[in-house]
Amino acid sequence: MKAKLRPTPATSDLALVLGGGGARGAYQAGLLRYIARQYPHLHIPILVGISAGAINTVHIASHRGNFDESIDDLVKIWRSLAPEDVYRVDARSLLSNVVRSGYGLVSGDHPTPDERVRGMVDTQPLRAFLERVLKHDRDGSLPGIAHNLGRGTLRSVALSATSYTTGCSTTWVQSNDFEPWERAQRRAVAARISVDHIMASAALPLFFPAERVGNEWFGDGGIRLTAPLSPALHLGASRILTISTRRERRTSECVEPQIEGYPAPAQVLGILYNAVFLDVIDQDVSRLERINELVAKVPPSQRGSMRKIELLVLRPSIDLGVLAREYEPRLPRVFRFLTRGLGTRRSKSPSILSVLMFQEDYIQRLVELGESDAERQSERIREFIEGGMWQEAVKPEPTASA
């Protein structure tokens, strides 16, 4: 027997986990573009998406080209996006939704004049956009996922959403090798991933309407998923690459005021959204790192199903909320008027804007920032990816009788 090393595109236990952040998903695309240009034939067999990350995840999972081609197309999709591709920006639609939402607050639970209004904005344009850029069947499912599962370049893809009907987190999984799991307030079920699942996972509470899948109504996947890395672990990952869309804050920043006077609604909403959608992944990373330390102290023969997880977390070098403030004057006029009514101009870092700002110049800046941040962390990326590209392949030597 002789051992030989050979390069492989990736080990079968590598996962990519993409969290939420609305328009911040463009940052993920930019960062992935740098990686794809360095490793154009990289295979990531386990893909997990939450909220806006679900859009990026499904595109990668369903694309039939190599990794570089897939990410290049993803960047083109983000660059082609405009606010009117996500929600209706005309004055009549925006103002009528606000009025009807207000009517619901003072009507004593009487039906609104138009039951179709279920959020602050109408996201039918986003559904039409996704149906246009993603090749789908009549039922909305994506044949590219089944194709990649069949040829072995993909092992599992998972999207998470929050059921407003039951109050629990649901993870939909399309996979070659999947065993459903249940934990406190969360479950995983087999599904053929479709545009409906993407819309449900990305339905920002209050702003975007809930989406119906089966007999349940769903909203953003980040609301209930307290352990965003867990789907990747359940699907067999031992190495996880995850992209956060929030800069790591220094402790000293906790004493620096971001707003003067009484907090405006935009400030409260921004902190709420950060806590629900962005901070939770940092908490899960911290928890996983502590578990890794404990596992390392246990002899391999006594670990059972426990395993050490290699983890690479990449994040922005600057505050995307502060960046969004620079581009705020170029928002669609009526939308800008409404968001300023929430007090976005009073905050140094209007995080809620960075989630909803789908305009071309801001998206382009996020893509460029993601790419430059990846280049700045190229050594960490290289060590993580290339550390898994070499594996021992043991082949028996021919016997004399062969």
C-alpha positions in Angstrom: 0.0 0.0 0.0 1.3 3.4 -0.9 -0.2 6.8 0.1 -0.4 9.5 -2.5 -1.6 13.1 -2.3 -3.7 14.6 -5.0 -5.5 17.9 -5.4 -9.3 17.9 -5.4 -11.7 20.9 -5.9 -12.9 20.6 -2.4 -13.6 17.9 0.2 -17.2 16.6 0.5 -17.7 18.2 3.9 -17.2 21.9 2.8 -20.2 24.2 3.3 -21.0 27.8 2.4 -23.5 29.6 4.8 -24.9 32.9 3.6 -27.0 34.9 6.0 -29.4 37.8 5.6 -29.1 41.5 5.2 -31.3 42.5 2.2 -29.3 44.6 -0.2 -26.2 43.7 1.7 -26.3 40.4 -0.2 -24.4 42.2 -3.0 -21.5 42.3 -0.6 -21.5 38.5 -0.4 -21.5 38.3 -4.2 -18.5 40.6 -4.5 -16.5 38.7 -1.9 -17.3 35.4 -3.6 -16.2 36.8 -6.9 -12.7 37.3 -5.6 -12.7 33.7 -4.3 -14.1 32.4 -7.6 -11.4 34.1 -9.6 -8.7 32.4 -7.5 -10.4 29.0 -7.5 -12.7 28.9 -10.6 -13.4 25.2 -10.3 -14.0 25.1 -6.6 -16.8 22.8 -5.6 -18.8 23.6 -2.5 -21.2 20.6 -2.0 -23.3 22.0 0.9 -25.0 25.3 0.4 -27.1 27.0 3.1 -29.0 30.3 2.6 -31.0 32.5 5.0 -33.0 35.6 4.0 -31.2 37.6 1.3 -28.5 34.9 1.4 -31.1 32.5 0.0 -31.1 34.3 -3.3 -27.3 33.9 -3.7 -27.4 30.3 -2.4 -30.1 29.2 -4.9 -28.3 30.9 -7.8 -25.1 29.0 -7.0 -26.9 25.7 -6.4 -28.8 25.9 -9.7 -26.2 27.3 -12.0 -24.8 24.7 -14.5 -21.4 26.3 -15.0 -18.3 26.1 -12.9 -17.9 28.2 -9.7 -16.3 31.2 -11.5 -19.1 31.3 -14.1 -21.7 31.0 -11.5 -20.4 33.8 -9.4 -19.8 36.0 -12.4 -23.4 35.7 -13.4 -24.5 36.3 -9.8 -22.6 39.6 -9.7 -24.2 40.6 -13.1 -27.6 39.9 -11.5 -26.9 42.2 -8.5 -25.5 44.9 -10.8 -28.7 44.8 -12.9 -30.9 45.2 -9.9 -32.8 48.4 -9.2 -35.3 49.3 -6.5 -38.2 48.8 -8.9 -37.0 45.2 -9.4 -37.6 44.5 -5.7 -40.7 46.5 -4.7 -43.1 49.0 -6.4 -41.6 52.4 -6.0 -44.3 54.5 -7.6 -45.9 57.1 -5.3 -49.4 55.6 -5.5 -48.3 52.1 -4.4 -46.0 53.3 -1.6 -48.4 55.8 -0.2 -51.4 53.6 -0.5 -49.6 50.8 1.4 -48.6 53.2 4.2 -52.2 54.5 4.4 -53.7 51.0 4.4 -51.2 49.8 7.0 -52.1 52.8 9.2 -55.8 52.0 8.6 -55.2 48.5 10.0 -53.8 50.0 13.3 -56.9 52.2 13.9 -59.6 50.0 12.3 -60.2 47.8 15.3 -59.3 44.6 13.4 -61.7 45.3 10.5 -60.4 44.1 7.1 -58.4 46.5 5.1 -59.9 47.7 1.8 -57.5 45.5 -0.1 -56.5 42.2 1.5 -53.6 41.9 -0.9 -51.7 44.6 1.0 -49.8 42.6 3.6 -46.5 44.6 4.0 -45.2 48.1 3.7 -44.1 47.5 0.2 -45.4 45.3 -2.7 -42.7 42.7 -3.6 -44.3 41.3 -6.7 -41.5 42.9 -8.7 -38.9 40.8 -6.8 -40.8 37.6 -7.6 -41.0 38.5 -11.3 -37.2 39.4 -11.2 -36.3 36.0 -9.7 -38.5 34.1 -12.2 -36.7 36.0 -14.9 -33.1 35.4 -13.8 -33.5 31.9 -12.5 -34.5 29.1 -14.9 -37.5 27.4 -13.3 -40.3 24.9 -14.1 -44.0 25.8 -14.2 -44.3 25.0 -10.5 -41.4 27.4 -9.7 -38.9 24.7 -8.9 -35.4 25.0 -10.2 -34.2 22.1 -12.4 -30.6 23.3 -12.2 -30.5 22.1 -8.6 -31.6 18.6 -9.5 -29.1 18.6 -12.4 -26.2 19.5 -10.1 -27.3 17.0 -7.5 -27.4 14.3 -10.2 -23.9 15.0 -11.5 -22.4 15.2 -8.0 -21.2 18.8 -7.9 -23.8 19.5 -5.3 -24.8 17.4 -2.3 -27.3 19.5 -0.4 -29.0 22.9 -0.5 -31.0 24.3 2.4 -33.1 27.5 2.9 -34.6 28.6 6.2 -37.7 30.6 6.9 -39.9 31.4 9.9 -43.4 30.1 10.0 -45.7 32.8 11.2 -48.4 30.1 11.3 -46.7 27.9 13.9 -44.0 30.2 15.2 -41.2 27.7 14.4 -38.2 27.8 12.1 -38.4 25.6 9.0 -35.4 24.6 6.9 -36.2 23.2 3.5 -33.6 20.8 2.1 -33.1 19.4 -1.3 -30.4 16.8 -1.1 -29.0 13.4 -2.2 -28.5 12.4 1.3 -30.9 13.9 3.9 -32.4 12.8 7.2 -34.9 15.2 8.6 -34.1 16.7 12.0 -36.1 18.4 14.8 -34.8 20.7 17.6 -36.6 23.1 19.9 -38.7 25.4 17.7 -37.0 24.4 14.5 -37.3 21.5 12.0 -36.0 20.4 8.6 -38.1 19.0 5.8 -37.4 17.7 2.4 -38.5 20.0 -0.5 -38.0 20.8 -4.1 -36.6 24.3 -3.7 -38.6 26.9 -5.6 -39.0 30.6 -6.0 -41.7 30.4 -3.3 -39.1 29.2 -0.8 -36.7 32.1 -1.8 -39.5 34.7 -1.4 -40.5 33.2 2.0 -36.9 33.2 3.3 -36.3 36.8 2.2 -39.6 38.3 3.5 -38.3 41.0 5.8 -40.8 41.4 8.6 -43.1 44.5 8.5 -41.6 45.7 5.2 -42.1 42.7 2.9 -45.3 40.6 2.9 -45.3 37.0 4.2 -45.3 34.2 1.6 -47.4 31.1 1.6 -45.8 27.8 1.2 -48.1 24.8 1.5 -50.6 25.6 4.3 -48.3 28.0 6.2 -47.3 31.6 6.0 -43.6 32.3 6.2 -41.3 35.3 6.8 -37.6 36.0 7.0 -35.5 32.9 7.9 -33.4 34.9 10.4 -36.2 35.6 12.8 -36.3 32.2 14.5 -33.1 30.5 13.4 -31.0 30.9 16.6 -28.2 28.7 15.3 -27.7 29.7 11.6 -24.7 27.3 11.2 -26.7 24.3 12.4 -28.2 23.3 9.0 -24.7 22.9 7.5 -23.7 20.8 10.5 -26.7 18.6 10.2 -26.0 18.1 6.5 -22.5 16.8 7.3 -20.2 19.8 7.0 -16.9 19.8 8.9 -15.6 22.9 7.2 -17.8 26.1 7.0 -17.2 29.3 5.1 -19.7 32.0 6.2 -20.0 35.6 5.1 -21.4 38.1 7.6 -22.7 41.4 6.3 -21.9 43.3 9.5 -18.5 44.7 10.5 -17.2 43.5 13.8 -17.6 46.3 16.3 -15.0 47.2 18.8 -15.9 47.3 22.5 -15.0 51.0 22.5 -17.8 51.8 20.0 -20.4 50.8 22.6 -19.9 54.2 24.3 -20.1 56.2 21.1 -23.6 57.6 20.4 -25.0 56.9 16.9 -27.9 59.3 17.4 -28.5 62.5 19.4 -31.6 62.8 21.5 -34.6 60.4 21.6 -34.0 57.4 19.3 -35.9 57.7 16.0 -37.9 54.7 14.8 -35.2 54.1 12.1 -32.6 53.7 14.8 -34.8 51.3 16.8 -35.6 49.3 13.7 -31.9 49.2 12.7 -30.8 47.8 16.0 -33.7 45.3 16.0 -32.8 44.1 12.5 -29.1 43.8 13.4 -29.9 41.8 16.6 -32.2 39.4 14.8 -30.5 39.0 11.4 -26.8 39.8 11.8 -25.7 39.4 15.4 -27.0 35.9 15.8 -24.4 34.4 13.4 -21.7 36.0 15.5 -23.2 34.3 18.6 -23.3 31.0 16.8 -19.7 31.3 15.7 -18.6 32.1 19.2 -20.6 29.0 20.5 -19.0 26.8 17.8 -15.5 28.0 18.7 -16.0 27.1 22.3 -17.3 23.6 21.4 -14.2 23.2 19.2 -12.0 23.9 22.2 -13.9 21.3 24.2 -13.8 18.7 21.5 -10.0 19.2 21.1 -9.6 18.1 24.7 -11.4 14.8 24.2 -9.4 11.8 22.8 -10.5 11.0 19.3 -11.6 7.5 20.4 -14.1 9.0 22.8 -15.6 11.7 20.7 -18.4 9.6 19.2 -20.3 11.8 16.6 -18.6 15.0 17.8 -16.1 16.5 15.4 -14.1 19.6 15.3 -15.4 22.2 12.7 -13.1 24.3 10.7 -14.6 27.8 10.4 -13.8 30.8 8.3 -15.9 34.0 8.9 -15.5 36.9 6.5 -17.1 40.3 7.1 -17.0 43.9 5.9 -14.2 46.2 6.8 -16.5 49.2 7.2 -20.0 49.8 8.6 -22.5 49.2 5.7 -25.0 51.4 7.5 -22.7 54.4 7.4 -22.0 53.6 3.8 -25.7 53.6 3.0 -26.1 57.1 4.5 -23.8 58.4 1.7 -26.1 57.1 -1.0 -29.4 58.0 0.7 -30.0 61.2 -1.3 -30.3 59.2 -4.5 -33.2 56.9 -3.2 -36.5 57.1 -5.2 -38.1 60.3 -4.1 -41.2 59.0 -2.4 -39.3 56.1 -0.7 -36.7 58.6 0.5 -39.5 60.8 1.9 -41.0 57.9 3.8 -37.7 56.6 5.3 -36.7 60.1 6.4 -40.0 60.2 8.2 -38.7 57.3 10.3 -35.6 59.4 11.2 -32.9 57.8 8.9 -31.1 61.2 8.6 -30.7 61.5 12.3 -28.6 58.3 12.7 -24.9 58.0 11.9 -25.5 54.5 10.8 -29.0 53.9 9.4 -28.7 50.1 9.2 -32.3 49.8 8.1 -31.4 51.7 4.9 -28.5 49.4 4.1 -31.0 46.5 4.1 -33.6 48.3 1.8 -31.3 50.2 -0.5 -31.3 48.3 -3.8 -30.1 51.2 -6.0 -27.4 50.6 -8.6 -24.7 52.8 -7.2 -24.9 51.4 -3.7 -25.1 47.8 -5.0 -22.0 48.4 -7.1 -20.1 49.8 -4.1 -21.0 46.8 -2.1 -19.7 44.4 -4.8 -16.5 46.3 -5.0 -16.1 46.4 -1.2 -16.7 42.7 -1.0 -14.0 42.0 -3.6 -11.5 44.3 -2.0 -12.1 42.9 1.5 -11.6 39.4 0.2 -8.3 40.4 -1.4 -7.2 42.0 1.9 -7.9 38.6 3.6 -6.5 36.5 0.8 -4.1 34.7 3.0 -6.8 33.5 5.4 -8.9 32.4 2.5 -6.0 30.6 0.9 -5.1 28.7 4.1 -8.7 27.7 4.6 -9.5 26.5 1.0 -6.2 25.0 0.1 -6.1 23.2 3.5 -9.0 21.2 2.3 -7.9 20.8 -1.3 -5.3 18.1 -0.5 -6.5 14.8 0.8 -4.9 11.4 1.1 -5.9 9.0 -1.7 -4.8 5.5 -0.8 -4.6 3.1 -3.7 -3.5 -0.5 -3.4 -0.4 -1.4 -5.5 -1.0 -4.1 -8.1 -0.2 -7.6 -6.8 2.1 -10.0 -8.6 -0.8 -12.1 -9.9 -2.7 -9.1 -11.2 
